Amino acid sequence: MCTLLLYAVVFAGAAYIFRQIFVKGKRCKSQLNLTGKTVIVTGSNTGIGKTTAIDLAKRGARVILACRNEQRGLSALEEVKKATGSSQVVFMQLDLGSMKSVRSFAETFLKNESRLDILINNAGLFMQGRTSDGLGLTFGVNHIGHFLLTHLLLDRLKQCGPSRIVNVSSIGHNFGNIDFDCLTTHKALGLGTSLKEVFQCYTASKLCNVLFTYELAKKLQGTQVTCYSLHPGAIKTEIWRNTSSLMQLAIASLMAFFFKNPVQGSQTTLHCALQQGIEHLSGRYFNNCTVRDVYPKAKDDVAAKRLWELSEKLTGLA
């Protein structure tokens, strides 16, 4: 019994040290006040999206919670208002899996809001299926929805410059590969439904985020709009809620020791949205509040351009 207790104490101590050094991560150091500024955060009803919204509202920003589920969105709205004491927090319904919804959201926003200073494309999912437009669900929500939303709001961002676009990607993009033949033929990053195949689609969608940011930065040269992609860390969030029970159990075990909480996980998003002096790093990828180099496939000019042109075609922007 004493031996088991000793092992438990040693393991707990080692886990604590590991979390402090490798998991907790850096914090956003910006003290920027956002009074008079307007920010959109997609997927802000839960996880790092909600904690990001809370931080921005505390800084005085007008924060738009852009969420698919109205009930969860309104619940988050009350939570954010209560946590911040701000009356400048608004819920607007946005289904990134529906281009009609994205266009409706943008139209309503542009009609009712005079400013847009920061767009945080945070929402994402880990599951297979099809969007209402017939796209692969992971591709449609994680990339196409945000691609279209960004384009529809870009003029307002330019008008309010200096402004920023922040695309929440993942370190998983390193494992992603984009099958352009599959995209062209099936409008999806993959067709399989096994855990491995769903993971491949997810990592490919995260590679899309990085390539989109890379190409977008080129097109924004000469404007006062900058853009960044990032890995928030492995987070204790609900992105895994649509996986199998066994998968959720395994992830829950890992979360206990090796995953960041949402506040810790929101720090790199906040860094990219707020930190002054990183404008020259537009188009770059960040991890742990630090700019990082990426593999050649994540800064491939040909692939980035091809993805951009295909995305324009699928969204009707071309």
N, C-alpha and C positions, 0 to 999 in steps of 0.2 A: 504493500500500500504506500509506504514511504517513497519507494522508488518511482511508482506511478505519479505520485504527487510532485516529486522532484522533476520528472520529465515534463509534467504539465506546466510547472512554473518556468522551466527553461524555454519550452516552446512558446509560452505566452510572452516571455521577455523578448525572445528572438523575433516574434511576430510584431511586437510593439516597435522594436528598433527598425525592422524592415519597413513598417508603415511610415515611421517618422522620416526615414532617409529616402525611400523610393516611391512611396505611395502618396504621401501628403502633398508634395510638390510645392512649387513657388506660388506666391500670391500676386495678383495685379497690384502694382504700386501707385497707379494713377489716382490722384485726388480731384480729378476733373469734375467740376460742377456742370450739370446738364440742364439747368433752368432755361426754359425757352426752346429746348431741343425736343425733337420727336423721334422715337425709336419703334421699330416693329421687331418683335421676336416671334418667330414661328415655333409651334410646338411648345408654347410657354405655359401649358396647363399642368406640367409635371416636370420632375427631374431638373436638369441643369438649365432648361429653358425658363422654368419658373424662378429659380434662384438668380438667374441672370436678370430677369425682369424686376425682381425685388431690389437688387443692387442698383439698377438704373433708375428706378422710381425713387429710391432713397437719395439719389443725386439730383433730383428735381426734374427728371425727364418726363415728358408725356409718353407713356408706354402703351403700345397697342399689343394686346395678347391675341395673336392670330392662331386659332385652334380649330380643329375639325369638329370635335364633339362639343355641342353647345352646353350641355349640362356640366361637363367637366371644366369647360372654359369659364363659365359663370362662377363655379365653385372656386376656381383658381383666382378669378377676379377679386372675390371677397377676401381670399387669403392674402393676396398681394396688397390690397388696400389696408387690411388690418395690420400687416407686418410693417408697412411703410408710413401709414397715416396720410397717404397721398390720395387726392381726388382725381389726379391726372392719369388714371389707369383705365383703359377701355378694352372691352372684349369685342372682337370681330371674328365672325365665323369664316374659316378658310379650310377647304378640303384640297390638299395638294395633289390628290389623286383624281381631280376633276378640273380640266382646263376651263370649263365654264365657271366653276367656283372661283378659280384663281382670277379670271377676268372680272368677275363680279366684285370680288374683294378689292381689286386694284381700282376699279371704277368708283366704288363707294368711297374708298380711302381718298382718292384724288379729289373727289367732289367735296368731302367734308373736312379734310385736313390740309392746311396750307404749307406744312413743312414735312420733310423727311430727312433726317440727319444721319441715322444709322439703320441699316437693314441687317438683321441677324437671321440668316437662314439656318435654323437650328433643328427643325423637325426631321425625324427619320424613323424608319421601321426595319424590322428584320423578319420578313415573311414573304411567301410567294402568293401569287394571285394575279388578277388583272384590274386595272383601273377602269373607270367608266368610259374612258376613251380607247380602251383596248390595248393599252400599254402594259408591259410587265409591271407589277405593283411596286417592286423595289426600285426599279428604274424610274417609274413615273413619279413616285413620291420623293425619293431621295435626290433625284436630279432634275427631271423635266419640270416638275411643279415649281421648284425654286428658280430654274432657268427662266421660265416664263414670267414669274413674279418679278424677278430682278429687271427684266427687260421692260415690263410695263411701268415700273416705278423709277426707271433710270433717269428720265428727264427731270423728275422732281428732286432726285438726289443731286443732280448736276446744278440745279437752280439754287440749292441750299448749301453748296460746297463751302468749305471743305467737309466732305461727308465720307462715310465708309460702308462697305459691304463685307460682312463676315460670314463665311461658309464653314459650318461645322462638319468636318470630315472625320477621319479616324486613322490611326496607325495601321489599321487593317487594309488601307489602300495599297500598302506594300505587297500584299498577297493577291491583289486584284489584277485581272486582265480583262480587257474589253474585247468581246467577240463582235466585231462590226458586221460580220455576215449574219449572225443571229439577230443583231439589232435591226438590220435592214429588212430581214425576212420576217421576223416574228415580233419586232418592236419590244424585245426583252433582252436582258443580259444573260439569260439562261432559262431553260425549260424544266429542269429537274426539280423534284420536291424533297429529296433526301436532305438531311442536315448539312452534309458536305456541299451539296449543290446550292442550297439556300445561302450558305455562308459564302460561296463563290460569287453569287449574285450580289450579296451585300458588300463584299470587299470591292467588287467591280464598280458598284455605285459610289463608293467612297473615293475610288480613283477618278471617277467622273467629276466629283466635287473639286478635287485638286486640279485637274486639267481645265475645268471650267474657270476656276479662279486664275489660273496661269494665262489662259487666253483672254479673259476679261480684262486683266491688267494691261495687256497690249492695247486693247481697244479704248481704254480709259486714259491713255497717255495724252497729256495736253489738257485734261480736265482736272477738277479739284476733288475727284472721287477716287479713292483707293480701295483695294480689296485684299482679303487675306483668307487662307484656309487654315485649318488647325485640327489637331488631335486633342480632345479634352481630357484624355486619360480613360482608364477603365472605370466606369462609374456605376454606382448602385442606383440604377434607374429602372424604368418600366419598359425599356426597349425590347426586353426579352419576354414580355408577357404573352406573346403569341406563339412561343415555342412550346415543345412538349413538356409534360410535367417532369419527366426525368431530366431534361435539359435545364429546366428552371431550378430543380433541386441541386444539380451539380454547380450551377452558376451561383446559387445562394450560398453554398459552402465556400466558394472562392471569394465571394463578396465580403464575407465576414473578416477576411484578413488582407486581401490584396486589392480591393476596389476603393476608389475615392468616394466620398459622399458628394451630393450635388453641389454644395458650396465650394468644395475643393475643385470639383470638376468644371465649374463655371469660370475659373480664374483666367484660363488662356483665352476664352471667348471675350472676357472683359478687357484683357490686355490688348487684344487685337482691335477691339471697338474703341478703346479710350486712350491708350498709351501714346503720348506725343513723341515725335521724333522717329516714327517707324514708317513714315510716308514713302520713303525711298525703297522700302521693302514690299511695295505693292505687288501682289501676285505670288508672294512667297508663302511657305507653309510653316506653321508654328507648333511647338510642342512644349509644354511646361513653361509657358510665357517666354519662349526663346525661339528665334528663327532657326530652322533646321534645313539642311540639305536633303534633297529627295533623290530617289533613284531616277535614272534616265527616262523610264517610262512615264514618270509623273511630271516631266517637263519636255515631253516629246512634241515638237511643234506640229508635226504632221498629224499625230493622233488628236491633239488639242483642237486643231482646225477642223478635222474631220468630224469630231464629236460636236463641235459648235454648229457646223453646217447641217448635220443630221438633226440636231436639236431644233434648229430654226425651221426645218422642214416639217418636223413632227408637231410643232406648236403653231404652224401656220404663219410664222414670222418672216419666212423667206419669200 
